[in-house]
Amino acid sequence: MISFLKAGQSIAQVSDAGLPSISDPGHDLVKAAIEEEIAVVTVPGASAGISALIASGLAPQPHIFYGFLPRKSGQQKQFFDSKKTILKHKFSMNHLIVWQIHWKIC
């Protein structure tokens, strides 16, 4: 597959068991492409965070998806304080946290 990509061909990775790389061994192809400096593009799915994880080349399993980070700094501190034990003992996991920026148009 990598030789096809290096020759300028395009390929699509699909899965019959959920998202590619999450529920199947597709991660190996993504990692090999990234190692060869070949661009990896995901088709947006139900979660941008999961799509980013798939395209990153990081191992998709195991991972923890926390969702959106609270807006206020006090709530953010409380959020991270509540995760200290998990973050300390699960350091080898990928942790996904979404930070949402709201644009205000006047």
Beta strands, then each sheet from edge to edge (+ up, - down):
strand 1: 63-68
strand 2: 94-98
sheet 1: 1+ 2+
end
